[in-house]
Amino acid sequence: MFRAAAVLALAALSAAACTPLRGHQGYIVDVDLVNSVQPGVDNKQTVAQVLGLPTVPGQFGSNEWYYVARDTRNLAFNTPRPVNQITLRVRFDPSGTVTGIDRMGIEQVASVNPSSDKTPTLGRERGFFQDLFGNIGTVGAAGAPAGGGGGNGP
């Protein structure tokens, strides 16, 4: 009886380890609230009251607000990958009145892969031992006066 319960518990843990994990990051989109914002009618103050403050304000001025929501999924300890993303861009004119609302999806997600783990540098190549023993025998120490003498001269 105990053995059967232990096997059943182990099977349940094994099945739970393979369950996909879902996550949500960012803004929680309420379609009714987004549709209630009208171009030409609403301004920054009313948009902030209805939708809240933006996830990201515009980088090149305050005439664009971005609301970003992303759903992710992963198995066990793998890196989460985006499965859905909604980006709302609310555009304002210089007086602060809404001029438009744009909806963008996951097609806007860019995948950036670095070229390697090593940063290229200019100059000579040094090995481990040159780095370790490279300063032995150099003239003068950091912070010491140049010239090697210590007094007022002969």
trRosetta pair geometry for C-beta under 8 A, 3 or more apart (Angstrom, degrees):
i j d omega theta_ij theta_ji phi_ij phi_ji
1 4 5.9 -53 -150 32 28 110
1 5 6.7 25 153 -15 62 106
2 5 5.8 -57 -151 37 34 110
2 6 6.3 34 152 -20 67 107
3 6 5.7 -54 -147 36 32 112
3 7 6.4 31 155 -18 65 105
4 7 5.8 -53 -147 37 31 110
4 8 6.3 32 153 -19 64 108
5 8 5.7 -55 -146 38 31 112
5 9 6.3 32 154 -19 65 106
6 9 5.7 -53 -146 37 30 111
6 10 6.3 31 154 -18 64 107
7 10 5.7 -54 -146 38 31 112
7 11 6.3 33 154 -20 64 106
8 11 5.7 -53 -147 36 30 112
8 12 6.5 31 153 -19 63 105
9 12 5.7 -53 -148 35 32 112
9 13 6.5 31 154 -17 64 105
10 13 5.8 -53 -147 37 32 110
10 14 6.3 33 153 -20 64 106
11 14 5.7 -54 -146 36 31 113
11 15 6.4 29 156 -17 64 106
12 15 5.9 -55 -147 38 30 109
12 16 6.3 30 154 -20 64 108
13 16 5.7 -56 -145 37 31 111
13 17 6.5 38 154 -28 64 102
14 17 5.8 -50 -153 24 31 114
14 18 7.3 15 155 -7 60 105
15 18 6.3 -67 -159 40 35 103
15 19 7.2 55 145 -46 65 94
16 19 5.5 -32 -156 -3 43 121
17 76 6.0 28 174 -95 80 103
18 75 6.6 -4 -154 -157 52 111
18 76 7.2 -20 -99 -49 40 101
19 75 8.0 167 87 -131 26 74
20 73 5.3 7 173 -172 120 104
20 74 7.0 155 -157 78 76 22
20 75 5.6 -53 -104 -82 67 73
21 73 6.9 157 79 -154 51 52
21 74 5.4 -19 57 65 100 76
21 75 7.3 158 10 -98 83 23
21 76 8.0 171 -9 -30 114 14
21 80 7.6 -82 90 -98 106 100
22 71 6.9 -15 -169 -172 96 96
22 72 7.2 152 -159 83 47 53
22 73 5.5 -17 -102 -100 66 79
23 71 7.1 157 84 -159 50 50
23 72 4.4 -12 61 59 101 100
23 73 7.5 -174 21 -74 75 35
23 74 7.8 4 1 13 114 98
23 80 5.9 -34 33 -133 134 151
24 28 7.5 52 152 -94 137 84
24 69 7.2 -14 -169 -170 95 90
24 70 7.3 158 -155 85 49 49
24 71 5.5 -20 -101 -103 73 69
24 72 7.7 -172 -76 19 27 75
25 69 7.5 160 85 -156 52 44
25 70 4.8 -11 59 62 98 97
25 72 6.9 33 -4 -8 108 114
26 55 5.6 6 -151 -113 101 145
26 67 7.7 129 165 173 111 60
26 68 4.6 -90 -151 102 152 74
26 69 4.6 -158 95 -102 114 41
26 70 5.6 81 13 13 128 78
27 52 7.8 177 -129 66 102 126
27 55 5.4 -98 -39 -53 109 119
27 67 4.4 28 -36 -180 173 92
27 68 6.0 125 10 63 107 34
27 69 4.6 -88 69 -62 76 91
27 86 8.0 -98 77 85 107 100
27 88 7.6 -82 88 24 157 112
28 69 6.6 115 -91 -113 24 129
29 34 6.5 -2 -164 -36 90 135
29 67 7.4 124 -91 131 86 123
29 69 5.2 -105 -27 -3 102 158
29 86 5.5 -18 -43 88 153 150
29 88 7.3 143 -112 -30 112 126
30 33 4.1 54 89 14 110 113
30 34 6.7 164 83 -14 57 85
31 34 5.7 -57 -145 39 33 110
31 35 6.1 28 158 -16 67 110
32 35 5.9 -58 -144 41 27 108
32 36 6.5 33 153 -29 62 106
33 36 5.6 -52 -151 25 33 115
33 37 7.6 36 153 -24 60 94
33 50 5.5 166 -170 168 97 94
33 51 6.1 143 143 -87 117 68
34 37 6.3 -50 -166 19 38 108
34 51 7.0 66 -91 -97 64 115
34 88 6.4 -124 -130 -114 125 150
34 101 7.0 156 -179 171 91 152
36 50 6.1 -148 88 -155 117 143
37 42 5.1 -72 -153 26 74 162
37 46 7.7 152 -121 118 83 100
37 47 5.8 53 -126 -110 129 86
37 50 6.0 175 -70 87 95 151
37 51 6.7 -12 -53 -34 137 119
37 90 6.9 -51 147 -119 155 125
37 98 6.2 177 168 -114 101 172
37 101 6.1 106 94 -61 119 144
38 41 4.0 20 88 36 113 126
38 42 5.6 127 52 -11 64 99
38 98 7.0 134 95 75 37 136
39 42 7.7 -51 -86 37 19 89
39 98 4.9 -120 -113 118 52 95
39 99 5.7 37 -149 -174 110 18
39 100 5.4 18 -96 -78 138 41
39 101 6.9 -142 -55 -8 99 83
40 97 6.5 32 -126 162 27 122
40 98 7.0 -70 -5 77 30 80
40 99 7.6 68 -56 -111 63 44
41 97 8.0 134 46 -160 13 101
41 98 7.2 -21 54 48 56 112
42 46 4.4 -126 -150 86 90 127
42 47 5.5 106 149 -55 125 82
42 50 7.5 -50 -138 8 145 140
42 97 7.4 134 88 -156 41 63
42 98 4.7 23 75 1 90 130
43 46 5.5 88 48 17 63 99
43 47 7.0 -122 104 -5 29 95
43 92 7.5 70 -154 -133 59 117
43 95 7.9 -72 -126 122 116 81
43 96 4.7 46 -165 127 104 97
43 97 5.2 -50 -98 -98 82 52
43 98 6.7 -141 -93 -19 27 78
44 47 5.7 -58 -143 39 29 111
44 48 6.2 30 158 -19 65 107
44 65 7.9 133 -128 -33 88 136
44 92 6.1 9 -65 -102 94 154
44 96 4.6 -72 -6 -166 107 105
45 48 5.9 -56 -149 36 28 110
45 49 6.6 27 152 -18 62 106
45 96 7.8 41 -9 157 81 132
46 49 5.5 -52 -147 36 36 113
46 50 6.2 26 157 -13 69 108
47 50 6.0 -60 -141 43 30 102
47 51 5.6 -20 178 27 70 112
47 65 7.0 148 132 44 141 153
47 90 5.9 137 -155 165 150 161
47 98 6.4 129 -61 -70 127 120
48 51 7.1 -63 -111 60 19 76
48 52 6.7 -1 -163 -178 53 13
48 53 5.9 23 -138 -80 96 57
51 54 7.8 29 114 -82 119 62
51 67 6.3 -90 170 -72 128 151
51 88 7.9 -125 -152 99 149 150
51 90 7.6 173 42 -40 162 150
54 57 5.5 123 69 -74 132 58
54 65 3.6 -149 -70 -169 145 100
54 66 5.7 90 -178 53 122 43
54 67 5.8 -110 -139 -67 72 70
54 90 7.4 -139 -90 36 120 113
55 66 5.8 -69 62 105 94 79
55 67 5.3 118 -3 -130 104 39
55 68 4.6 -116 81 25 162 85
56 65 7.8 154 85 -164 49 52
56 66 4.4 -12 65 63 92 115
56 68 6.6 29 5 -8 108 120
57 62 6.0 -21 180 -126 125 71
57 64 7.5 125 -178 88 55 61
57 65 5.8 -36 -118 -111 60 70
57 66 7.5 -178 -99 21 10 81
58 61 5.5 -17 104 72 128 60
58 62 6.2 166 48 -119 105 20
58 63 6.1 -28 27 57 159 53
58 64 3.4 94 -72 59 126 92
58 65 6.8 -75 -28 -65 84 34
58 66 7.3 122 -72 -19 58 96
61 64 7.3 79 82 13 86 85
62 92 7.7 -24 123 57 70 133
63 91 6.5 23 148 -162 86 67
63 92 4.7 -134 -153 67 66 85
63 93 7.2 13 -146 -136 117 6
63 94 7.0 -38 -95 -83 127 47
64 89 5.9 -16 -165 -168 106 97
64 90 7.0 150 -156 77 52 51
64 91 5.5 -16 -102 -105 80 65
64 92 7.2 -155 -69 19 35 80
65 89 7.4 154 78 -155 46 48
65 90 4.6 -10 58 57 98 103
65 92 7.6 53 -7 -18 95 110
66 87 6.2 -19 -163 -169 101 97
66 88 7.0 150 -156 79 48 55
66 89 5.6 -15 -100 -101 75 70
66 90 7.9 -163 -73 20 29 73
67 87 7.2 153 78 -158 52 47
67 88 4.2 -3 54 54 103 107
67 90 7.4 47 -7 -12 103 105
68 85 7.2 -14 -166 -170 85 100
68 86 7.6 163 -152 88 41 54
68 87 5.2 -5 -106 -108 76 81
68 88 7.9 -148 -66 27 38 67
69 85 6.9 165 88 -153 55 53
69 86 4.8 2 57 55 103 95
69 87 7.8 -167 28 -74 63 42
70 82 5.5 -63 -166 -124 111 110
70 84 7.2 162 -154 91 47 57
70 85 4.6 -5 -107 -107 80 90
70 86 8.0 -163 -72 27 44 57
71 82 7.1 100 75 -156 50 67
71 83 5.5 -58 103 63 96 91
71 84 4.2 16 44 55 115 99
71 85 7.3 -149 25 -69 67 50
72 80 3.8 41 161 170 136 120
72 81 6.4 150 -153 70 87 27
72 82 5.6 -56 -96 -95 78 46
72 83 6.5 135 -129 6 25 86
73 80 6.8 138 61 -151 18 81
73 81 6.5 -34 63 61 69 77
73 83 5.0 32 4 -27 112 134
74 78 4.7 -160 -168 80 104 91
74 79 6.5 -147 -116 101 138 23
74 80 4.2 -96 -32 -96 125 57
74 81 6.5 125 -80 8 83 72
75 78 5.3 39 60 17 70 126
82 85 5.5 0 -176 -44 133 112
82 106 6.1 173 131 -135 117 110
82 109 5.5 -159 66 -114 153 166
83 106 7.6 -66 144 -101 21 152
84 105 7.7 -59 -159 -162 66 92
84 106 5.9 -97 -136 -55 31 123
85 105 6.3 121 76 -178 72 47
85 106 4.5 118 31 -91 93 68
85 108 7.1 -115 98 58 129 95
85 109 5.8 119 19 -53 154 115
86 103 6.6 -30 -160 -161 92 93
86 104 7.5 138 -160 75 43 50
86 105 6.5 -19 -99 -109 55 59
87 103 7.4 143 76 -159 53 44
87 104 4.4 -19 62 63 104 100
87 105 7.6 -145 20 -63 82 15
87 108 6.1 -59 17 62 140 153
88 101 6.4 -15 -168 -170 97 97
88 102 7.3 151 -158 78 46 51
88 103 6.0 -17 -102 -101 68 67
89 101 7.1 158 80 -157 52 47
89 102 4.4 -6 55 55 104 102
89 104 7.0 39 -10 -4 108 111
90 98 6.2 -56 -174 -128 99 104
90 100 7.8 178 -150 93 43 46
90 101 5.4 -11 -103 -106 69 81
91 98 7.1 98 77 -159 53 60
91 99 4.8 -59 106 63 101 97
91 100 4.7 10 45 56 117 85
91 101 7.5 -155 17 -74 77 34
91 102 7.3 50 -19 -6 108 102
92 96 5.5 -14 -177 -145 132 32
92 97 6.4 139 -154 67 79 29
92 98 6.0 -51 -98 -95 69 40
92 99 6.3 135 -135 2 15 91
93 96 7.2 -49 68 18 66 19
93 97 5.2 -4 35 57 106 86
93 99 5.1 104 -46 -51 86 120
98 101 7.1 -1 -176 -49 122 89
104 107 7.4 -110 -179 60 86 86
104 108 4.8 42 153 -28 126 142
105 108 6.8 143 75 4 38 94
106 109 5.4 -26 -169 0 63 118
114 117 7.7 92 107 -78 128 40
126 130 4.2 -128 -162 92 93 130
126 131 5.4 112 135 -54 123 84
126 134 6.9 -10 -153 -76 135 145
127 130 5.0 96 51 11 70 103
127 131 7.1 -132 99 -3 37 90
128 131 6.0 -63 -156 37 28 108
128 132 6.2 21 153 -17 66 112
129 132 5.4 -54 -139 40 36 112
129 133 5.8 -11 175 21 73 108
130 133 7.1 -71 -125 59 20 75
130 134 4.8 51 171 -74 61 108
131 134 5.9 -16 -112 -9 16 125
133 136 5.2 -30 -175 6 79 122
135 138 5.3 -57 -163 4 62 127
139 148 7.5 -64 -166 -62 98 110
140 144 5.4 -163 -161 76 77 109
140 146 5.7 -20 -99 -109 148 63
140 148 7.4 -107 -75 -66 78 73
141 144 4.4 71 57 -2 83 125
149 153 7.3 51 147 -89 157 54
